[in-house]
Amino acid sequence: MKIAVFCGSSSGENPAFVEATRALGHYLAGQGVDLVYGGGNVGLMGVIADSFLEKGAKVYGVIPEYLKERELAHQGLTELSIVADMHERKASMANMADAFVALPGGAGTLEEIFEAWTWGQLGHHAKPCAFYNINGFYNLLMEMVLNMVHSGFLKPHHAEMLIHTDNAETLLSSIRSYQAPRQKWT
């Protein structure tokens, strides 16, 4: 199984983000999971890649040419693909991955996981999307998802597509048992 992880090219202000990211990577790698990620060697991106590599897992990075220098492309990966742009990066990662997980990050992290979630709603894939909620980082976002449901902009079964947990074992078991709901327009 390959899990795509979207996360910050920064480590954030709280050391708990780095510690929990490293622990998650070690756990998933120990369970036979391989990593697909954005290819950087900085921030939580570097932490997640290194944590998988430390446990002998395969790590596949995908980085756009123009970010190769900015995000300091990781040179120790199983495979590093250099692509033209962000669209190609996301498509490549989506094709390689069996599931998508967002760790703490900024706008890019949200854009990547929301696109994967939207693709799932539209039936472009039947892969799980998850938020790994380190230190309550995604609590307010989950409240917003519920607000979308209560306001009539999101069907409850599409909100329920999202896995959100701060427990590595729960995350992996939820990914493994995931059943996609019916498509958005059916």
Residue pairs with C-beta under 8 A, 6 or more apart in sequence:
1 32
1 33
1 34
1 98
1 99
1 175
1 176
2 33
2 34
2 35
2 36
2 58
2 60
2 96
2 97
2 98
3 28
3 33
3 34
3 35
3 36
3 97
3 98
3 99
3 100
3 101
3 175
4 35
4 36
4 37
4 93
4 94
4 96
4 97
4 99
4 100
4 101
4 116
5 35
5 36
5 37
5 48
5 101
5 102
5 103
6 37
6 38
6 100
6 101
6 102
6 103
6 105
6 108
6 109
6 112
6 113
7 21
7 37
7 43
7 44
7 45
7 48
7 102
7 103
7 104
7 105
7 109
8 17
8 43
8 44
8 45
8 103
8 104
8 105
8 106
8 109
9 38
9 40
9 42
9 43
9 44
9 45
9 71
9 105
9 108
10 42
10 43
10 44
10 105
10 106
11 17
11 18
11 43
11 44
11 47
12 18
12 43
12 44
12 104
14 135
16 134
16 135
17 44
17 103
17 104
17 134
17 135
17 137
18 44
18 47
20 132
20 134
20 135
20 166
21 44
21 47
21 48
21 51
21 103
21 134
22 47
22 48
22 50
22 51
23 51
23 168
24 48
24 51
24 103
24 132
24 168
24 171
25 35
25 47
25 48
25 49
25 50
25 51
25 52
25 54
25 55
26 51
26 54
26 55
27 168
27 169
27 172
28 35
28 52
28 57
28 168
28 172
29 35
29 51
29 52
29 54
29 55
29 56
29 57
30 55
31 172
32 57
33 57
33 172
34 52
34 57
34 58
34 59
34 60
34 78
35 48
35 49
35 52
35 57
35 58
35 59
35 60
36 60
36 62
36 93
36 96
36 97
37 45
37 48
37 49
37 59
37 60
37 61
37 62
37 93
38 45
38 61
38 62
38 63
38 67
38 71
38 89
38 93
39 45
39 61
39 62
39 63
39 68
39 71
39 73
39 74
39 77
39 80
39 81
40 46
40 49
40 61
40 63
40 67
40 71
40 72
40 73
40 74
41 49
41 71
41 72
41 73
41 74
41 75
42 71
42 72
44 103
44 104
44 105
45 71
45 74
46 72
46 74
48 103
49 59
49 61
49 74
49 76
49 77
52 58
52 59
53 59
53 76
53 77
58 78
58 79
59 74
59 77
59 78
59 79
60 77
60 78
60 79
60 80
60 81
60 96
61 73
61 74
61 77
61 79
61 80
61 81
62 80
62 81
62 83
62 89
62 92
62 93
62 96
63 71
63 73
63 80
63 81
63 82
63 83
63 89
64 82
64 83
64 84
64 85
64 86
64 88
64 89
65 82
65 83
65 84
66 85
67 73
68 82
73 80
73 82
74 80
81 92
83 89
83 92
90 112
90 115
90 116
93 112
94 100
94 116
94 119
94 125
97 127
98 127
98 175
99 127
99 128
99 129
99 130
99 175
99 178
100 112
100 113
100 116
100 117
100 127
100 128
100 129
100 130
101 113
101 129
101 130
101 131
101 132
101 171
101 175
102 109
102 110
102 112
102 113
102 129
102 130
102 131
102 132
102 138
103 109
103 132
103 134
104 134
104 135
104 137
104 138
110 141
113 129
113 131
116 125
116 127
116 129
117 129
117 161
117 162
119 125
120 126
120 127
120 128
120 129
120 161
120 180
121 158
121 161
121 183
121 184
122 183
122 184
122 185
123 183
123 184
123 186
126 180
127 178
127 180
128 161
128 163
128 174
128 175
128 178
129 161
129 162
129 163
130 162
130 163
130 164
130 165
130 171
130 174
130 175
131 138
131 141
131 142
131 162
131 163
131 164
132 165
132 166
132 171
133 139
133 142
133 164
133 165
133 166
134 166
135 166
136 166
138 164
142 162
142 164
145 154
145 159
145 162
146 159
148 154
148 159
149 155
149 156
149 159
155 184
157 181
157 182
158 181
158 184
160 181
161 180
161 181
163 171
163 174
163 175
163 178
165 171
165 174
